[in-house]
Amino acid sequence: MSDQTPLVEMRNIHKRFGGVHAVQNVSIDLMPGEVVGILGHNGAGKTVLIKALSGAIPCDEGDIIINGKKVKLKRPRDARRHGIECIYQTLALSDNLDAPANLFLGREIMTKYGTLNDGAMENEARKVINRLNPNFTNIKDPVRNMSGGQRQSVAIARAIYFNAKILIMDEPTAALGPHETAMVTEIIKQLKSEGIGIFLISHDLHDVFDLADRVSVMKNGRLVGTHRTDEVTKDEILGMIILGKNPGESEAA
C-alpha cells in the first residue's frame, strides 16, 4: 500500500479546551481499503481527534490532507463533501422511520411533482443494503423493531450510499451479540474490499485485532504509537494503553 496516496493524513494535530490540551501533536494516516483501530482510555483524546476529522470540532493547529490535498473541515458538511462519514455508537437513526426513510433523511428523492418518491427510495435502499447484508429483507419495518446488527447496517448503508470513502466507526459492535458482531465484521471486510478506509474506535482489543490492519494508541492526548496488528501482541497493545509506552520502551515518554 506504500505506493498509494493516503485517503487521510492528519499531521501534527493540536486541540485545546481552555487549559486542557486534549490532543497534542498527533499524526495519523489511513490508506484505501485499510482499517486503522484507534485505542485508548476515556479521555485519551481519540474522540476529539476523530471529531476534528468529521468536522465537528475545528483543530487549533495541524493539517488535514484528503487524497493528497490539504483541506479545511470547519463543519460536518465539509467533511461529507470530502467523502468522510461518521457512524457514532448511537447511530443517529429515527426509530419511528423505516430503513429507506432513515437512509434518505434530509436528502430525500423527490418526484418531478415535488412529492416524496417513496418507490425510488425503497429501491435504492434495497440495493445498497443488499450489497452489505443480503439476508436483511425487512427494510420497511420501523428501525425500532430491528436488531442491533440491522440498525448498524442501515447506518453504514446511509454513509456509503452517499459515496463515503472514509468511514469513522465508533464502537460498531458494542452491545451486539456474537451473531450480529459477525454480521458487522463481514460488512467491514466487504467495505475494505471496495477500497473504503475505516477508522475504528473501540475499547475491544479482540475487535481491533480481528478487523484492523494497524492500530494507533493514544494516551493523555498524545499518540503513543502506531503498529501493524500482525507485528504486535494484544498484551503489548494493552501495555501501550495503560503505560503509554511502545513495546521495548523502558518507560513512558
ZAVEXVO-118905 format. One record per residue (C-alpha): residue number from 1; residue in one letter; x, y, z. Coordinates in nm, 3 decimals. Layout:
BEGIN
 num residuo       x       y       z
 NUM       A       X       Y       Z
...
REM end
This chain:
BEGIN
 num residuo       x       y       z
   1       M   0.000   0.000   0.000
   2       S   0.305   0.231   0.032
   3       D   0.286   0.349  -0.333
   4       Q  -0.072   0.471  -0.286
   5       T  -0.180   0.818  -0.181
   6       P  -0.333   0.804   0.168
   7       L  -0.704   0.872   0.190
   8       V  -0.636   1.073   0.506
   9       E  -0.330   1.231   0.662
  10       M  -0.368   1.414   0.990
  11       R  -0.041   1.594   1.065
  12       N   0.061   1.747   1.398
  13       I  -0.297   1.799   1.517
  14       H  -0.349   2.007   1.832
  15       K  -0.673   2.084   2.013
  16       R  -0.713   2.272   2.339
  17       F  -1.015   2.335   2.555
  18       G  -0.917   2.621   2.785
  19       G  -0.615   2.498   2.976
  20       V  -0.664   2.136   2.872
  21       H  -0.455   2.014   2.578
  22       A  -0.692   1.741   2.459
  23       V  -0.487   1.645   2.152
  24       Q  -0.116   1.718   2.133
  25       N   0.084   1.694   1.812
  26       V  -0.089   1.381   1.680
  27       S  -0.018   1.248   1.329
  28       I  -0.209   0.955   1.182
  29       D  -0.298   0.833   0.834
  30       L  -0.533   0.593   0.655
  31       M  -0.485   0.410   0.325
  32       P  -0.754   0.292   0.079
  33       G  -0.902  -0.041   0.183
  34       E  -0.744  -0.024   0.527
  35       V  -0.885  -0.039   0.880
  36       V  -0.693   0.156   1.144
  37       G  -0.801   0.094   1.502
  38       I  -0.776   0.384   1.748
  39       L  -0.749   0.273   2.108
  40       G  -0.713   0.447   2.442
  41       H  -0.883   0.503   2.775
  42       N  -1.166   0.754   2.808
  43       G  -1.003   1.097   2.793
  44       A  -0.712   0.973   2.582
  45       G  -0.805   1.216   2.305
  46       K  -0.923   0.970   2.040
  47       T  -1.278   1.108   2.023
  48       V  -1.156   1.467   1.995
  49       L  -0.913   1.368   1.719
  50       I  -1.185   1.194   1.521
  51       K  -1.430   1.480   1.573
  52       A  -1.171   1.707   1.413
  53       L  -1.170   1.478   1.108
  54       S  -1.551   1.466   1.098
  55       G  -1.576   1.846   1.105
  56       A  -1.750   1.852   1.441
  57       I  -1.457   2.027   1.616
  58       P  -1.207   2.252   1.437
  59       C  -0.847   2.176   1.529
  60       D  -0.627   2.459   1.663
  61       E  -0.311   2.359   1.479
  62       G  -0.205   2.100   1.223
  63       D  -0.308   1.990   0.878
  64       I  -0.574   1.753   0.745
  65       I  -0.496   1.618   0.400
  66       I  -0.754   1.423   0.198
  67       N  -0.635   1.237  -0.113
  68       G  -0.316   1.442  -0.115
  69       K  -0.486   1.782  -0.082
  70       K  -0.492   1.999   0.230
  71       V  -0.848   2.075   0.337
  72       K  -1.029   2.283   0.598
  73       L  -1.303   2.099   0.785
  74       K  -1.500   2.361   0.973
  75       R  -1.829   2.171   0.994
  76       P  -1.961   1.817   0.926
  77       R  -2.090   1.930   0.587
  78       D  -1.729   2.000   0.482
  79       A  -1.624   1.651   0.586
  80       R  -1.911   1.488   0.396
  81       R  -1.817   1.684   0.086
  82       H  -1.474   1.517   0.104
  83       G  -1.624   1.168   0.140
  84       I  -1.597   1.143   0.520
  85       E  -1.887   0.993   0.714
  86       C  -1.900   0.926   1.088
  87       I  -2.111   0.643   1.231
  88       Y  -2.145   0.713   1.601
  89       Q  -2.228   0.448   1.858
  90       T  -2.577   0.599   1.892
  91       L  -2.620   0.555   1.510
  92       A  -2.839   0.871   1.492
  93       L  -3.135   0.680   1.347
  94       S  -3.501   0.780   1.377
  95       D  -3.669   0.485   1.548
  96       N  -4.015   0.553   1.409
  97       L  -3.898   0.552   1.045
  98       D  -3.811   0.256   0.823
  99       A  -3.471   0.192   0.660
 100       P  -3.534   0.385   0.334
 101       A  -3.664   0.689   0.523
 102       N  -3.359   0.682   0.751
 103       L  -3.120   0.635   0.462
 104       F  -3.253   0.942   0.280
 105       L  -3.342   1.153   0.585
 106       G  -3.269   1.514   0.488
 107       R  -3.164   1.406   0.137
 108       E  -3.494   1.265   0.008
 109       I  -3.555   1.167  -0.355
 110       M  -3.841   1.375  -0.494
 111       T  -4.073   1.323  -0.790
 112       K  -4.099   1.583  -1.066
 113       Y  -4.415   1.699  -0.889
 114       G  -4.223   1.784  -0.571
 115       T  -4.354   1.490  -0.365
 116       L  -4.153   1.218  -0.194
 117       N  -4.056   0.938  -0.434
 118       D  -4.103   0.653  -0.186
 119       G  -4.066   0.384  -0.454
 120       A  -3.731   0.516  -0.572
 121       M  -3.601   0.549  -0.217
 122       E  -3.708   0.194  -0.129
 123       N  -3.549   0.058  -0.446
 124       E  -3.220   0.237  -0.381
 125       A  -3.222   0.134  -0.015
 126       R  -3.275  -0.232  -0.106
 127       K  -2.983  -0.221  -0.349
 128       V  -2.732  -0.072  -0.108
 129       I  -2.847  -0.276   0.195
 130       N  -2.846  -0.598  -0.008
 131       R  -2.489  -0.524  -0.109
 132       L  -2.395  -0.514   0.259
 133       N  -2.627  -0.775   0.405
 134       P  -2.823  -0.996   0.159
 135       N  -3.022  -1.154   0.445
 136       F  -3.166  -0.820   0.558
 137       T  -3.509  -0.807   0.391
 138       N  -3.740  -0.635   0.642
 139       I  -3.626  -0.286   0.549
 140       K  -3.981  -0.145   0.567
 141       D  -4.011  -0.217   0.940
 142       P  -3.963   0.075   1.177
 143       V  -3.599   0.086   1.286
 144       R  -3.709   0.039   1.649
 145       N  -3.814  -0.317   1.559
 146       M  -3.480  -0.407   1.401
 147       S  -3.191  -0.593   1.558
 148       G  -2.871  -0.415   1.653
 149       G  -2.691  -0.561   1.354
 150       Q  -2.965  -0.447   1.117
 151       R  -2.958  -0.096   1.264
 152       Q  -2.582  -0.085   1.214
 153       S  -2.638  -0.199   0.853
 154       V  -2.879   0.092   0.794
 155       A  -2.629   0.344   0.935
 156       I  -2.345   0.205   0.722
 157       A  -2.567   0.190   0.411
 158       R  -2.660   0.556   0.459
 159       A  -2.290   0.651   0.469
 160       I  -2.175   0.457   0.165
 161       Y  -2.481   0.538  -0.049
 162       F  -2.367   0.899  -0.047
 163       N  -2.021   0.797  -0.169
 164       A  -1.826   0.794   0.155
 165       K  -1.468   0.679   0.100
 166       I  -1.361   0.735   0.460
 167       L  -1.569   0.590   0.744
 168       I  -1.528   0.667   1.112
 169       M  -1.691   0.390   1.313
 170       D  -1.737   0.441   1.687
 171       E  -1.769   0.111   1.876
 172       P  -1.955  -0.061   1.589
 173       T  -2.005  -0.391   1.774
 174       A  -2.082  -0.253   2.120
 175       A  -2.383  -0.428   2.278
 176       L  -2.416  -0.671   1.986
 177       G  -2.438  -1.047   2.031
 178       P  -2.192  -1.289   1.863
 179       H  -2.410  -1.341   1.553
 180       E  -2.462  -0.968   1.495
 181       T  -2.097  -0.893   1.566
 182       A  -2.006  -1.145   1.295
 183       M  -2.252  -0.969   1.059
 184       V  -2.090  -0.629   1.116
 185       T  -1.744  -0.785   1.082
 186       E  -1.838  -0.920   0.739
 187       I  -1.973  -0.579   0.635
 188       I  -1.645  -0.412   0.736
 189       K  -1.449  -0.668   0.535
 190       Q  -1.676  -0.600   0.236
 191       L  -1.615  -0.226   0.264
 192       K  -1.240  -0.285   0.281
 193       S  -1.254  -0.489  -0.039
 194       E  -1.422  -0.191  -0.210
 195       G  -1.133   0.039  -0.117
 196       I  -1.312   0.224   0.163
 197       G  -1.085   0.327   0.450
 198       I  -1.211   0.292   0.806
 199       F  -1.104   0.445   1.135
 200       L  -1.232   0.205   1.401
 201       I  -1.270   0.345   1.753
 202       S  -1.308   0.063   2.002
 203       H  -1.235  -0.048   2.356
 204       D  -1.238  -0.411   2.244
 205       L  -0.889  -0.544   2.169
 206       H  -1.034  -0.858   2.010
 207       D  -1.241  -0.647   1.768
 208       V  -0.939  -0.443   1.670
 209       F  -0.714  -0.743   1.615
 210       D  -0.986  -0.917   1.413
 211       L  -1.055  -0.619   1.188
 212       A  -0.769  -0.367   1.185
 213       D  -0.457  -0.368   0.971
 214       R  -0.290  -0.119   1.202
 215       V  -0.362   0.009   1.549
 216       S  -0.287   0.354   1.692
 217       V  -0.285   0.403   2.068
 218       M  -0.347   0.737   2.239
 219       K  -0.288   0.836   2.600
 220       N  -0.330   1.178   2.765
 221       G  -0.387   1.348   2.430
 222       R  -0.072   1.210   2.269
 223       L  -0.012   0.935   2.017
 224       V   0.183   0.660   2.190
 225       G   0.248   0.478   1.863
 226       T   0.106   0.300   1.559
 227       H   0.180  -0.065   1.478
 228       R   0.064  -0.331   1.237
 229       T  -0.162  -0.574   1.421
 230       D   0.031  -0.871   1.280
 231       E   0.354  -0.739   1.436
 232       V   0.238  -0.685   1.796
 233       T   0.054  -0.885   2.060
 234       K  -0.259  -0.786   2.247
 235       D  -0.052  -0.765   2.567
 236       E   0.187  -0.521   2.400
 237       I  -0.101  -0.300   2.290
 238       L  -0.250  -0.321   2.639
 239       G   0.085  -0.202   2.774
 240       M   0.072   0.095   2.536
 241       I  -0.279   0.183   2.656
 242       I  -0.201   0.153   3.027
 243       L   0.162   0.262   3.048
 244       G   0.192   0.492   2.748
 245       K   0.498   0.319   2.609
 246       N   0.575   0.125   2.294
 247       P   0.690  -0.239   2.301
 248       G   1.053  -0.245   2.410
 249       E   1.050   0.100   2.571
 250       S   1.157   0.108   2.934
 251       E   0.936   0.399   3.037
 252       A   0.667   0.631   2.910
 253       A   0.771   0.932   2.709
REM end
